Amino acid sequence: KIAKTPTLPLFIIVEQNEDSKLYKWMRAEFKDMATEGERSATGMSSIAGIIVISIDNGSPLKKAGLQTNDVILAVNGKNTDKWADFAHETSTVQKGTSMQIRIFRDQREYTVPFTVE
């Protein structure tokens, strides 16, 4: 008898490294921009910032105006080239804290005002 060819899964995760690490905050997922492909896909001129990978409908960030594929560039005027920068800038926020989040979307920079709920 001839053995049947097995059905292969569509995607196989070979390795999860720092380039693909996901971070969660305020019911949204983020990752550091780490590859030339991500830079090109977002229209950025450099590999810097944090990409919004997903955002729950009930997230206060979504209510403020953040969208999937936005690139976070700064919080309150402080550059956030990597997640560690973002985590540092948001580590002391409490309910009622207001902040300005500078993002890159559709080839333009925007500032999104955000108040922690």
N, CA and C atoms as an extended XYZ file, in Angstrom:
351
Properties=species:S:1:pos:R:3:atomname:S:1:resname:S:1:resid:I:1 pbc="F F F"
N         0.830       -1.182        0.000 N   LYS     1
C         0.000        0.000        0.000 CA  LYS     1
C         0.873        1.244        0.000 C   LYS     1
N         0.337        2.304       -0.589 N   ILE     2
C         1.027        3.591       -0.605 CA  ILE     2
C         0.457        4.445        0.523 C   ILE     2
N         1.348        5.029        1.290 N   ALA     3
C         0.914        5.892        2.399 CA  ALA     3
C         0.330        7.184        1.856 C   ALA     3
N        -0.685        7.693        2.536 N   LYS     4
C        -1.285        8.971        2.145 CA  LYS     4
C        -0.341       10.105        2.518 C   LYS     4
N        -0.322       11.114        1.673 N   THR     5
C         0.477       12.299        1.976 CA  THR     5
C        -0.218       13.072        3.084 C   THR     5
N         0.496       13.397        4.146 N   PRO     6
C        -0.152       14.126        5.244 CA  PRO     6
C        -0.516       15.550        4.832 C   PRO     6
N        -1.585       16.054        5.422 N   THR     7
C        -1.971       17.444        5.209 CA  THR     7
C        -1.109       18.303        6.116 C   THR     7
N        -0.464       19.299        5.533 N   LEU     8
C         0.405       20.174        6.310 CA  LEU     8
C        -0.362       21.395        6.779 C   LEU     8
N        -0.068       21.887        7.957 N   PRO     9
C        -0.715       23.121        8.411 CA  PRO     9
C        -0.269       24.288        7.535 C   PRO     9
N        -1.123       25.317        7.450 N   LEU    10
C        -0.807       26.472        6.621 CA  LEU    10
C         0.384       27.250        7.152 C   LEU    10
N         0.495       27.371        8.459 N   PHE    11
C         1.583       28.139        9.053 CA  PHE    11
C         2.246       27.316       10.142 C   PHE    11
N         3.538       27.373       10.171 N   ILE    12
C         4.300       26.725       11.229 CA  ILE    12
C         5.207       27.784       11.836 C   ILE    12
N         5.130       27.937       13.126 N   ILE    13
C         6.018       28.880       13.796 CA  ILE    13
C         7.314       28.147       14.098 C   ILE    13
N         8.365       28.562       13.428 N   VAL    14
C         9.653       27.913       13.595 CA  VAL    14
C        10.371       28.444       14.821 C   VAL    14
N        10.324       29.743       15.007 N   GLU    15
C        11.048       30.356       16.108 CA  GLU    15
C        10.371       31.655       16.480 C   GLU    15
N        10.242       31.892       17.737 N   GLN    16
C         9.757       33.195       18.189 CA  GLN    16
C        10.944       33.900       18.814 C   GLN    16
N        11.328       35.009       18.198 N   ASN    17
C        12.476       35.747       18.711 CA  ASN    17
C        12.039       37.144       19.115 C   ASN    17
N        12.978       37.969       19.464 N   GLU    18
C        12.657       39.331       19.909 CA  GLU    18
C        11.913       40.125       18.837 C   GLU    18
N        12.176       39.836       17.557 N   ASP    19
C        11.523       40.572       16.472 CA  ASP    19
C        10.022       40.324       16.416 C   ASP    19
N         9.556       39.202       16.973 N   SER    20
C         8.136       38.876       16.877 CA  SER    20
C         7.425       38.891       18.232 C   SER    20
N         8.080       39.368       19.250 N   LYS    21
C         7.511       39.372       20.597 CA  LYS    21
C         6.345       40.355       20.680 C   LYS    21
N         5.221       39.884       21.230 N   LEU    22
C         4.038       40.732       21.384 CA  LEU    22
C         3.931       41.230       22.819 C   LEU    22
N         3.450       42.452       22.945 N   TYR    23
C         3.239       43.075       24.252 CA  TYR    23
C         1.778       43.490       24.349 C   TYR    23
N         1.208       43.436       25.542 N   LYS    24
C        -0.193       43.819       25.739 CA  LYS    24
C        -0.287       44.974       26.720 C   LYS    24
N        -1.197       45.899       26.410 N   TRP    25
C        -1.459       47.035       27.292 CA  TRP    25
C        -2.811       47.617       26.919 C   TRP    25
N        -3.661       47.847       27.899 N   MET    26
C        -4.971       48.478       27.690 CA  MET    26
C        -5.801       47.773       26.604 C   MET    26
N        -5.813       46.444       26.659 N   ARG    27
C        -6.614       45.622       25.735 CA  ARG    27
C        -6.201       45.807       24.275 C   ARG    27
N        -4.896       45.953       24.067 N   ALA    28
C        -4.338       46.034       22.716 CA  ALA    28
C        -3.011       45.276       22.705 C   ALA    28
N        -2.581       44.842       21.506 N   GLU    29
C        -1.311       44.144       21.352 CA  GLU    29
C        -0.381       44.973       20.475 C   GLU    29
N         0.893       44.951       20.837 N   PHE    30
C         1.904       45.757       20.167 CA  PHE    30
C         3.144       44.916       19.915 C   PHE    30
N         3.974       45.382       18.988 N   LYS    31
C         5.298       44.795       18.803 CA  LYS    31
C         6.246       45.870       18.325 C   LYS    31
N         7.511       45.692       18.636 N   ASP    32
C         8.522       46.614       18.143 CA  ASP    32
C         8.622       46.482       16.631 C   ASP    32
N         8.765       47.606       15.932 N   MET    33
C         9.077       47.526       14.513 CA  MET    33
C        10.509       47.014       14.428 C   MET    33
N        10.703       45.919       13.682 N   ALA    34
C        12.013       45.284       13.728 CA  ALA    34
C        12.570       44.892       12.365 C   ALA    34
N        11.757       44.947       11.321 N   THR    35
C        12.247       44.474       10.029 CA  THR    35
C        12.039       45.518        8.940 C   THR    35
N        12.792       45.366        7.887 N   GLU    36
C        12.656       46.247        6.728 CA  GLU    36
C        11.262       46.089        6.111 C   GLU    36
N        10.717       44.881        6.140 N   GLY    37
C         9.373       44.642        5.611 CA  GLY    37
C         8.316       45.421        6.377 C   GLY    37
N         8.432       45.448        7.701 N   GLU    38
C         7.489       46.219        8.519 CA  GLU    38
C         7.637       47.710        8.244 C   GLU    38
N         8.868       48.162        8.117 N   ARG    39
C         9.103       49.573        7.816 CA  ARG    39
C         8.439       49.947        6.501 C   ARG    39
N         8.639       49.120        5.494 N   SER    40
C         8.065       49.379        4.176 CA  SER    40
C         6.537       49.334        4.211 C   SER    40
N         5.984       48.346        4.903 N   ALA    41
C         4.524       48.189        4.959 CA  ALA    41
C         3.845       49.363        5.652 C   ALA    41
N         4.518       49.958        6.617 N   THR    42
C         3.920       51.084        7.338 CA  THR    42
C         4.233       52.426        6.687 C   THR    42
N         5.178       52.434        5.750 N   GLY    43
C         5.546       53.683        5.089 CA  GLY    43
C         6.537       54.519        5.870 C   GLY    43
N         7.085       53.958        6.930 N   MET    44
C         8.047       54.689        7.758 CA  MET    44
C         9.377       54.838        7.023 C   MET    44
N        10.132       55.861        7.393 N   SER    45
C        11.442       56.079        6.776 CA  SER    45
C        12.559       55.372        7.542 C   SER    45
N        12.264       54.900        8.755 N   SER    46
C        13.269       54.183        9.542 CA  SER    46
C        12.591       53.073       10.341 C   SER    46
N        13.413       52.146       10.818 N   ILE    47
C        12.894       51.042       11.630 CA  ILE    47
C        12.889       51.505       13.082 C   ILE    47
N        11.800       52.143       13.480 N   ALA    48
C        11.661       52.655       14.846 CA  ALA    48
C        10.180       52.793       15.156 C   ALA    48
N         9.824       52.574       16.399 N   GLY    49
C         8.437       52.715       16.821 CA  GLY    49
C         7.821       51.388       17.199 C   GLY    49
N         6.581       51.464       17.634 N   ILE    50
C         5.843       50.298       18.107 CA  ILE    50
C         4.593       50.158       17.251 C   ILE    50
N         4.411       49.002       16.646 N   ILE    51
C         3.267       48.763       15.773 CA  ILE    51
C         2.090       48.261       16.604 C   ILE    51
N         0.903       48.837       16.366 N   VAL    52
C        -0.326       48.341       16.987 CA  VAL    52
C        -0.757       47.130       16.165 C   VAL    52
N        -0.662       45.940       16.741 N   ILE    53
C        -0.993       44.697       16.043 CA  ILE    53
C        -2.490       44.433       16.086 C   ILE    53
N        -3.097       44.612       17.235 N   SER    54
C        -4.546       44.434       17.363 CA  SER    54
C        -5.035       45.308       18.506 C   SER    54
N        -6.318       45.619       18.448 N   ILE    55
C        -6.895       46.477       19.483 CA  ILE    55
C        -8.357       46.083       19.665 C   ILE    55
N        -8.731       45.704       20.883 N   ASP    56
C       -10.109       45.296       21.170 CA  ASP    56
C       -11.062       46.468       20.982 C   ASP    56
N       -12.282       46.154       20.557 N   ASN    57
C       -13.286       47.204       20.377 CA  ASN    57
C       -13.536       47.986       21.657 C   ASN    57
N       -13.450       47.337       22.812 N   GLY    58
C       -13.699       48.013       24.077 CA  GLY    58
C       -12.483       48.696       24.680 C   GLY    58
N       -11.374       48.680       23.971 N   SER    59
C       -10.151       49.281       24.501 CA  SER    59
C       -10.275       50.800       24.572 C   SER    59
N        -9.835       51.401       25.672 N   PRO    60
C        -9.845       52.865       25.741 CA  PRO    60
C        -8.928       53.490       24.688 C   PRO    60
N        -7.925       52.747       24.242 N   LEU    61
C        -7.051       53.253       23.177 CA  LEU    61
C        -7.810       53.379       21.860 C   LEU    61
N        -8.702       52.415       21.606 N   LYS    62
C        -9.518       52.488       20.387 CA  LYS    62
C       -10.481       53.669       20.478 C   LYS    62
N       -11.071       53.854       21.656 N   LYS    63
C       -11.978       54.989       21.849 CA  LYS    63
C       -11.256       56.310       21.605 C   LYS    63
N        -9.971       56.364       21.958 N   ALA    64
C        -9.178       57.586       21.771 CA  ALA    64
C        -8.817       57.814       20.308 C   ALA    64
N        -8.864       56.726       19.498 N   GLY    65
C        -8.583       56.884       18.075 CA  GLY    65
C        -7.452       56.046       17.524 C   GLY    65
N        -6.768       55.251       18.360 N   LEU    66
C        -5.719       54.384       17.837 CA  LEU    66
C        -6.333       53.288       16.977 C   LEU    66
N        -5.597       52.861       15.957 N   GLN    67
C        -6.063       51.838       15.033 CA  GLN    67
C        -4.978       50.790       14.831 C   GLN    67
N        -5.402       49.602       14.386 N   THR    68
C        -4.459       48.562       14.008 CA  THR    68
C        -3.539       49.115       12.925 C   THR    68
N        -2.275       48.768       13.002 N   ASN    69
C        -1.206       49.186       12.078 CA  ASN    69
C        -0.694       50.600       12.311 C   ASN    69
N        -1.244       51.334       13.275 N   ASP    70
C        -0.625       52.606       13.651 CA  ASP    70
C         0.762       52.296       14.221 C   ASP    70
N         1.676       53.234       14.065 N   VAL    71
C         3.004       53.104       14.662 CA  VAL    71
C         3.130       54.190       15.724 C   VAL    71
N         3.335       53.781       16.969 N   ILE    72
C         3.507       54.743       18.059 CA  ILE    72
C         4.950       55.235       18.039 C   ILE    72
N         5.097       56.557       17.912 N   LEU    73
C         6.416       57.179       17.816 CA  LEU    73
C         6.868       57.820       19.120 C   LEU    73
N         5.895       58.338       19.899 N   ALA    74
C         6.259       59.054       21.127 CA  ALA    74
C         5.074       59.118       22.074 C   ALA    74
N         5.373       59.267       23.352 N   VAL    75
C         4.374       59.494       24.392 CA  VAL    75
C         4.815       60.733       25.163 C   VAL    75
N         3.923       61.723       25.201 N   ASN    76
C         4.220       62.983       25.897 CA  ASN    76
C         5.564       63.582       25.475 C   ASN    76
N         5.839       63.512       24.180 N   GLY    77
C         7.052       64.113       23.642 CA  GLY    77
C         8.310       63.279       23.768 C   GLY    77
N         8.223       62.112       24.397 N   LYS    78
C         9.387       61.229       24.557 CA  LYS    78
C         9.314       60.127       23.506 C   LYS    78
N        10.369       60.001       22.690 N   ASN    79
C        10.392       58.994       21.635 CA  ASN    79
C        10.242       57.589       22.206 C   ASN    79
N         9.500       56.761       21.473 N   THR    80
C         9.294       55.366       21.859 CA  THR    80
C         9.751       54.488       20.699 C   THR    80
N        11.059       54.396       20.521 N   ASP    81
C        11.607       53.589       19.432 CA  ASP    81
C        11.366       52.103       19.646 C   ASP    81
N        11.303       51.682       20.904 N   LYS    82
C        11.099       50.276       21.266 CA  LYS    82
C        10.090       50.196       22.408 C   LYS    82
N         9.560       48.979       22.633 N   TRP    83
C         8.579       48.774       23.695 CA  TRP    83
C         9.119       49.222       25.051 C   TRP    83
N        10.385       48.988       25.308 N   ALA    84
C        10.963       49.376       26.603 CA  ALA    84
C        10.790       50.872       26.850 C   ALA    84
N        10.918       51.684       25.798 N   ASP    85
C        10.719       53.135       25.930 CA  ASP    85
C         9.268       53.440       26.283 C   ASP    85
N         8.345       52.784       25.581 N   PHE    86
C         6.917       52.984       25.818 CA  PHE    86
C         6.556       52.552       27.236 C   PHE    86
N         7.042       51.381       27.639 N   ALA    87
C         6.750       50.859       28.980 CA  ALA    87
C         7.266       51.816       30.053 C   ALA    87
N         8.430       52.389       29.831 N   HIS    88
C         8.990       53.344       30.795 CA  HIS    88
C         8.099       54.581       30.906 C   HIS    88
N         7.653       55.104       29.775 N   GLU    89
C         6.849       56.330       29.768 CA  GLU    89
C         5.445       56.123       30.336 C   GLU    89
N         4.932       54.890       30.276 N   THR    90
C         3.571       54.625       30.750 CA  THR    90
C         3.545       53.900       32.094 C   THR    90
N         4.699       53.643       32.680 N   SER    91
C         4.764       52.832       33.904 CA  SER    91
C         4.111       53.491       35.114 C   SER    91
N         3.997       54.798       35.118 N   THR    92
C         3.444       55.481       36.291 CA  THR    92
C         2.037       56.029       36.062 C   THR    92
N         1.431       55.688       34.923 N   VAL    93
C         0.100       56.238       34.655 CA  VAL    93
C        -0.929       55.641       35.603 C   VAL    93
N        -1.877       56.466       35.980 N   GLN    94
C        -2.979       56.050       36.832 CA  GLN    94
C        -4.271       56.506       36.182 C   GLN    94
N        -5.376       56.018       36.700 N   LYS    95
C        -6.677       56.432       36.197 CA  LYS    95
C        -6.760       57.959       36.224 C   LYS    95
N        -7.177       58.523       35.104 N   GLY    96
C        -7.287       59.970       34.996 CA  GLY    96
C        -6.066       60.648       34.399 C   GLY    96
N        -4.952       59.908       34.263 N   THR    97
C        -3.742       60.473       33.662 CA  THR    97
C        -3.985       60.759       32.185 C   THR    97
N        -3.639       61.963       31.754 N   SER    98
C        -3.757       62.329       30.337 CA  SER    98
C        -2.388       62.262       29.692 C   SER    98
N        -2.371       61.843       28.437 N   MET    99
C        -1.118       61.793       27.692 CA  MET    99
C        -1.374       62.075       26.221 C   MET    99
N        -0.319       62.429       25.537 N   GLN   100
C        -0.362       62.666       24.101 CA  GLN   100
C         0.445       61.551       23.440 C   GLN   100
N        -0.201       60.802       22.550 N   ILE   101
C         0.472       59.709       21.856 CA  ILE   101
C         0.671       60.133       20.403 C   ILE   101
N         1.942       60.246       19.985 N   ARG   102
C         2.233       60.618       18.595 CA  ARG   102
C         2.356       59.334       17.786 C   ARG   102
N         1.585       59.272       16.691 N   ILE   103
C         1.547       58.070       15.861 CA  ILE   103
C         1.855       58.411       14.407 C   ILE   103
N         2.164       57.372       13.642 N   PHE   104
C         2.341       57.481       12.196 CA  PHE   104
C         1.275       56.598       11.562 C   PHE   104
N         0.478       57.200       10.660 N   ARG   105
C        -0.605       56.477        9.983 CA  ARG   105
C        -0.797       57.095        8.598 C   ARG   105
N        -0.904       56.254        7.599 N   ASP   106
C        -1.181       56.725        6.232 CA  ASP   106
C        -0.217       57.826        5.799 C   ASP   106
N         1.063       57.603        6.027 N   GLN   107
C         2.126       58.510        5.582 CA  GLN   107
C         2.155       59.855        6.305 C   GLN   107
N         1.462       59.962        7.430 N   ARG   108
C         1.425       61.224        8.180 CA  ARG   108
C         1.550       60.957        9.672 C   ARG   108
N         2.019       61.966       10.390 N   GLU   109
C         2.059       61.890       11.848 CA  GLU   109
C         0.824       62.571       12.423 C   GLU   109
N         0.284       61.984       13.471 N   TYR   110
C        -0.878       62.520       14.178 CA  TYR   110
C        -0.586       62.467       15.673 C   TYR   110
N        -1.266       63.297       16.429 N   THR   111
C        -1.210       63.211       17.884 CA  THR   111
C        -2.589       62.808       18.384 C   THR   111
N        -2.613       61.752       19.186 N   VAL   112
C        -3.857       61.228       19.740 CA  VAL   112
C        -3.873       61.535       21.236 C   VAL   112
N        -4.800       62.397       21.692 N   PRO   113
C        -4.915       62.629       23.133 CA  PRO   113
C        -5.570       61.412       23.791 C   PRO   113
N        -5.050       61.004       24.937 N   PHE   114
C        -5.559       59.808       25.605 CA  PHE   114
C        -5.578       60.035       27.109 C   PHE   114
N        -6.702       59.695       27.723 N   THR   115
C        -6.824       59.748       29.178 CA  THR   115
C        -7.091       58.338       29.685 C   THR   115
N        -6.289       57.879       30.615 N   VAL   116
C        -6.428       56.533       31.164 CA  VAL   116
C        -7.751       56.436       31.909 C   VAL   116
N        -8.529       55.407       31.567 N   GLU   117
C        -9.839       55.190       32.203 CA  GLU   117
C        -9.709       54.230       33.368 C   GLU   117
